[in-house]
Amino acid sequence: MKDALSALGSEIFRPLVTLLLPGALSVSTWLVAGVMRNEVIARFFQTARSESLATLVLLMLFMGLLCEEVGSHLEERFGRTRGG
């Protein structure tokens, strides 16, 4: 039982760290600015809580994947320039 829980922990922790956290960091500033400046966005987050949460999670995943892709391209480019 302990081995099953440790495997589950690593399977959940790795995508959380590599996708959701960078996505959340990249979305958070724009989200706060959007809610403060746009009444429609603020009303959407106040009235449709489930839909706004699902939208936010999908946006965070998208931005996390985008950050990972850009990071891998930069890593490849740095590797080529350093001769590795």
Secondary structure, DSSP 4 states (H G I P E B T S, - for coil): -HHHHHHHHHHHHHHIIIIIHHHHHHHHHHHHHHHHH-HHHHHHHHH-HHHHHHHHHHHHHHHHHHHHHHHHHHHHHHHHHTT-
